[in-house]
Amino acid sequence: MIDLRLLREDPDRVRASQRARGEDVALVDSLLSADERRRSSGVRFDELRAEQKQLGKLIPKASADEKSELLKRAEQLKADVKAADAERDAADAETQDLLLRLGNLVHPGVPVGGEEDFVTLETHGTIRDFGAEGFDPRDHLELGQLLGAIDVERGAKVSGSRFYFLTGVGALLELALVNAAIAQATAAGFTPMLTPALVRPQSMAGTGFLGQAAQDVYHLDKDDLYLVGTSEVPLAAYHMDEIIEADRLPLRYAGFSPCFRREAGSHGKDTKGIFRVHQFDKVEMFSYVSPEDSQAEHQRLLAWEKQWLTSLELPFRVIDVATGDLGSSAARKFDCEAWIPTQGKYRELTSTSDCTEFQSRRLQIRMRDGKQVRPLATLNGTLCAVPRTIVAILENHQQADGSVRVPEVLRPYLGGREVLEPVSR
């Protein structure tokens, strides 16, 4: 959530942020009104309580005639205090509800617009000319079947659409990717983490995933637990309700977890293969830093993502995501999109978001800097979303006979294997 004091002092900035996101601007005025009622009812309650306490001291000392009047006043005050307390609680609840519906303040450098209004910041690698090499590229599903690596038919039989099995070298390739990604993160100073896949509502809400993203989340009604769509959720909630000493920052974690997404609203999109699925594994970077360091940390996370994709020898570009395509918790987001030959376009492989103080305020995570205790900043960055990375590797490193060259960074994790060979030709 945003700082209420900032809302009161500069409501136009918050309105502009909501407008840029394509969200409800009227929410700002509703929140200002609720906050004013909360504050005024709080003052009213305090005044009545003070009078009530003062009256309590006078009654024992009063004469018989005075005491009767004072007792009547005490009864009236009791009812007034109760009413003021209820009014304060109602205004506070409304304020909190509206505050949780408000997105993070957009960074002023973010391009304004919808999904297609991103700005390309840089491009890396060379796109292969398969025509010049004398063959047409196969898509990742055909390659996966040739290699005995991907089985979507049995995935659908067992679990339904958008599920799959990774088999043989497909399973080995996932394990190689995860181990290589964790090795890079560990070398960069991240603490490796294996995180829970089920979290409580306060963890999911605290990271901002029960707002605009709620339709994509799996909920277990009987247990009131949520399946995470990313280990960002448990990593953000890891220090919930804690105060962290400033000299411990930055804290950096690399979480590996299964991820579950309903993919609501994606009907008809990427139905073939394993690009858009309901369950996948991912290595996620997560940072806790001082608010003053969040933009620099955002650049560091992006640099680690670029290092990873470069090590996989993939052509990719970096985009500055437009305001209308930001998640509610992100002030700014950079995506790294790899080239997918058979689609003829770049597709998102990694993403990194600066969430500033938005999540820490919701999760009550603060830093102690000298005598001052204040919210810190949180950031997240995908290092390796496994299925999409497998898609990019298979398609970009395929050879004419259906084999796939293994990037050097992965070879130590595949027993030195340099090529993935078809199991049948």
Buried (B, 14 or more C-beta within 10 A) or exposed (E): BBBBEEBBEEBEBBBBBBBBBBBEBEBBEBBBBBBEBBBEBBEBBEEBBEBBEEBEEEEEEBEEEEBEEBEEBBEEBEEBBEBBBEBBEBBBEBBBEBBBBBBBBBBEEBBBBEEEBBEEEEBBBEEBEBEEEEEEBBBBBBBBBBBBBBBBEEBEEEEEEBBBBBBBBBEBBBBBBBBBBBBBBEEBEBEEBEBBBBBBEBBBBBBBBBBBBBEBBBBEEEEEBBBBBBBBBBBBBBBBEEEBEBEEBBBBBBBBBBBBBBBEEEEEEBEEBBBBBBBBBBBBBBBBBBBEBBBEBBEBBBEBBBEBBBBBBBBBBBBBBBBBBBBBBBBBBBBBBBBBBBBEEBBBBBBBBBBBBBBBBBBBBBBBBEEEEBBBBBBBBBBBBBBBBBBBBBBBBBBEEBBBBBBEBBBEBBEEBEEBBBBEE
